[in-house]
Amino acid sequence: MRRGLKLRGTLRAYLTWPLILNLLFAALCIQLFFVNRKACVLAGIYFCIYLLATLLVHFTGRKKIRRDLIQFAANYGQMQMTLFKEMGIPYAVLSEDGQLLWGNDKFLDIIVNKKAARRGISNIFPEITYNKLPKVPEEKTVHVEAGGHYYSCTLQLIVDRGLGVGDNSLVFDQVINTQRIIAMYMYEETEVINLEKAREAENLVVGLLYIDNYDELIESIDEVRQSLTVALIDRKVNKYMQAMDAVSKKLEKDKFFFVFKQSHLEKLISERFSILEEIRNINLGNDQSATISIGIGVGNGSFTERYEWARVAMDLALGRGGDQAVIKNGDKEQFFGGKRVQIERNTRVKARVKAHVLKELIEGKERVLVMGHSIGDVDSFGASVGIYRIARTLNRKAHIVLNEVTSSVRPIRERFDSKEYEKDMIVDNEQAKELVDDTTLLVIVDVNKGDYTECPELIDMAQSVVVIDHHRQAGDAIAKAVLFYLEPYASSACEMVAEVSQYIGNGLRLRAAEAEAMYAGIMIDTNFFSNKTGVRTFEAMAYLRRSGADAVRVRKFFREDITEYKIKAAAIQDTELYLGEYAIAESSAEKVESPTILGAKIANSLLDINGVKASFVLTKYNGKIYISARSIDELNVQVMMERLGGGGHINVAGAQLKDMGMEEAKAVIRETIDNMITEGEA
């Protein structure tokens, strides 16, 4: 208790009321003086005795009362301290930046390293980060785990409590005169969590299993072995289902439906869905390997919702090329497999159907806007030109959205600055926003992520959206599309548009400049016909050649200037061979008009080095680090780039890293490679 303490409130009134009575006795003496003087003298004697007694008690006993009150407060504080210390609920006091100041016995029993807690509570409970500490007088709840037990932590900021000796609060030296502290209560919820886990383990998981290439597989073998192959696939699938106690039903010749308890899902994940490899290894003389896709819906939704998630997961698996498993839990997806090159389908039925739907959509609108991905390349521009010609053939206004013209696109772009084409054929973002309305169809090519497009705002503004892309579908693909045409085995978006163009009809004929733009797109995306080329690729090239594409003129478009060639040579010279198999290089963006395009060229060149499984070229440009990843057939760079927030193809992919230095980005690449090797993905 501080010196000079003044009594206040009820206690002060209780101690001063005897003095107030003296006024009453004085008034009584005055009244008796007029009634009976002898009685007044007698009363005055007693009044003086009472006055002296009250004054003596007030001034001499007050100090004793103060001492007793201080002793009581100290005893009360000690009792309160003991109660908190021995309380059955873990309780602690933290500084406002999360350092442990004090904890009771139960709390100290939970934490292992008291010194680490004094440096910061997050050292003990990683879930309690600085951002989760309350900054205003409010309660925050954080769920933590320690020693196999689960707790619900309630954190409350206490402001201006002025803790100290004698106050109705804790008594310990560390927090004397503290103005802002955090009180932390912990309630164990281990039993509830375990019961919830047990309940989730009993949940039914819904799954779909499709044979990706059933028709192609059957056609590749003779009739005698067809039934044996199908029976062997069915046997392996049924055996796999029995191992996880699943109930399965064959819906069609190439489709299965199954349900099983969620408790078996962890084992499937740990084995990375071994059934994918088992089916792929079936060989009874067939020219093609059988592949399957699996879609699984899991979560706390209704059974109908889980089935819908399984169906969406299957669409994702097929959209990414098949031969993989996808687990969907609400808005979250997990991908497994998909490491092999997709098998090209020779049938053009899908292209013909998509062309018919696209034609109807264009004819139902008055204007068509076409855009590719940001920092557009030759493939996205060539595909945009192809869609432009389709729209113009159907007598619809058409515009290509293009902002930044890279050095690789410029020679092709300049060919459209002629009287044969409208001046507003190519527009920028602001012009496109003014053109879009209810009568506009937005066609997106060479990308299926909204954030990666030239103008993401157009997706929300347009009522009808079409996506045509050859990249594997991502979990956050554009969901608004009324037509979603994805062919991961296609070499390029230009190849897909060239196929669609042949089924539009209405006398469509590409002009030479348009055919050469699409021809160039295929040439670049196949790295001059050395990657992802199939029968349909060369059929598309033949169609473009017949339409007037000049291969020699296209070849001249891609000659490099001396500055880029020197930067390319310097990057290759300083390349790091991580683990002797993975080339990691840094490309300079200075004095280069299109740094990301140059990075892709360097990545392609590094694959020519003997023993290199994959190449990664990092380019710092516009505050980001762009990664160009390439491989031949030994590493799925698309899966790797997805882990970094990017995507692409199995052999051609990329990603963007923000708020990161070059050395840190290289460390992220090395760490991702190590993780994929550990998980058997590389």
Buried (B, 14 or more C-beta within 10 A) or exposed (E): BEEEEEBEEEEEEEBEEBEEEBEEBBEBBEEBBEEEEEBBEEBBEEBEEBBEEBEEBEEEEEEEBEEEBBEEBBEBBEEBBEEBBEBEEBBBBBBBEBBBBBBBEBBBEBBEEEEBBBEBBBBBBEBBEEEBBBEEEEEBEBEBEBEEBBBBBBBBBBEEBEBBBBBEBBBBEBBEEBEBBBBBBBEBBEEEBEEEEEEBEEBBBBBBBBBBBBEBBBEBBEEEBBEEBBEBBBEBBBEBBEBBEBEBEBEEEBBBBBBBBBBBBEEBBEEBBEBBBBBBEBEEEBEBBBBBBBBBBBBEBEEEBBBBBBBBBBBBBBBBBBBBBBBBBEEEBBBBBBBBBBBBBEEBEEBEEBBBBBBEBBEEBEBBBBBBBBBBBBBBBBBBBBBBBBBBBBEBBBBBBBBEBBBBBEBBBEBBEEEEBEEEBBBEBEEBBEBBEEEBBBBBBBBBBBEBBBBBEBBEBBBBBBBBBBBBBBBBBBEBBEBBBBBBBBBBBBBBBBBBBBBBEEEBEBBBBBBBBBBBBBBBBBBEEEBBBBEBBBBBBEBBBEBBBEBEBBEEBBEBEEBBEEBBEBBBEEBEBBEEBBBBBBBBBEEBBBBBBBBBBBBBBBBEEEEBBBBBBBBBBEEBBBBBBBBBEEBBBBBBBBBBBBBBBBBBBBBBBEEBEEEEBBEBBBEBBEEBBEEEBB
